[in-house]
Amino acid sequence: MRIVSAHAGTIPISSSMRNAYIDFSKMDCTILALVSDVIVDGKPVVGYGFNSNGRYNATAILNDRILPRLENAAIDELTDNGELSPAKAWGIMMANEKPGGHGERSVAVGVADMALHDLAAKIAGVPLYRWISDHYGDGDPDDDVFVYAAGGYYAPGKTLNDLQDEMRGFLASGYENVKMKIGGADLAEDLERIEAVIDVLDGDGSRLMVDVNGKFDLHTALEYGKAIDQYNLFWYEEVGDPLDYGLNATLSENYRNPIATGENLFSVQDARNLIRYGGMRADRDYIQVDPALSYGLTEYRRVLDMLSQHGWSSRRCIPHGGHQFSLHIAAALKLGGNESYPGEFQPTGGFTDDAVISHGRVSPGDLPGIGLEGKAAFYEVLRNLHA
């Protein structure tokens, strides 16, 4: 097996909505196709990758450094016993890269790692979660995965009724838990928004997550924490800067309900510092590292190993991103769930077109690889990369 050609591009995933920190008017995404010399049904097997929302494209890094290393690698540097090895390929991609500096390079490598895993599972003719479970897990993956609907963004002219209707739509689609943004308005307005959503959830605040997207300083984090404590929320997410471990540790000492963070940590070293210094509590808090942004599944497995060494269950991990790649990982490695963005960040976001959310759970499906061929609009974009 060898990679015949690699094709990277950039596509928009923009919208008019915003969270407490950024708007998405210029948001874009790197997409990648790795064409192999393996032929199935008269066509070459192709692995696809892309990066999650929230980080801009890393196409230049991919084209300038990462892909040339893959394309110039000898066959035995990319394979193990004749089978494509994403783990060995990861070492090739990171050759001659200095440690540290995670955030843009990690996105580029994550895109390629995703495409390599897609390719490996397709060559084997199995869904990715089965391939991951057989190669990295216990061979007995979960059949379906807990998912929650992320939304509740700020948008021009969006009213409380609009917010409630959005959440009702999520519930009607089969979700049981939802997430909304806070921190983009003052405390009084955000409390009004939170209570409006809890009303839609029949008064059950434990079905609601709130997300600050890293905006608060310590004073504001504690002020909001004291105000929302009464609601017994599912979690209070990414309250301060992702690298301000001291803020997170102080918050955990003063906020009794679950905290979630980690979506903007892109390496095992950063995740380890969160566990060492961030006050995270293994009995209630959640880790949200996104494999597609953090050097891919190869690095994410290191994160899971580190967490296990510190007494954390994989069930406390619910990745950011809301995409099909993390869904397969969650099922294969028995994570606690996966994010979902119903209708947002298209065409990359969400699951296959025929995916059914039932009682807040969804199956990864039976298509070989990640199954992006089951997202018709996205597959057309991907296929045009190498047509």
Buried (B, 14 or more C-beta within 10 A) or exposed (E): BEBEBBBBBBBBBBBEBBBBBEBBEEBBBBBBBBBBEBEEEEEBBBBBBBBBBBBBBBBEBBBEBBBEBBEEBEEEBBBEEEEBBBBBBBBBBBEEEEEEEBBBBBBBBBBBBBBBBBBBBBBBEBBBBBBBBBBBBEEEBBEBBBBBBBBBBBBEEBEBEEBBEBBBBBBEBBBBBBBBBBBBBEBEEBBEBBEBBBEBBEEBBBBBBBBBBBBBEBEBBBEBBEBBBEBEBBBBBBBBBBBBBEBBBBBBEEBEBBBBBBBBBBBBBBBBBBBEEBBBEEEEBBBBBBBBBBBBBBBBBBBBEBBEEEEBEBEBBBBBBBBBBBBBBBBBBBBBBBBBBBBBBBBBBBBBEEBEBEEBBBBBBEBBBBBBBBBEEBBEBBBEBBE
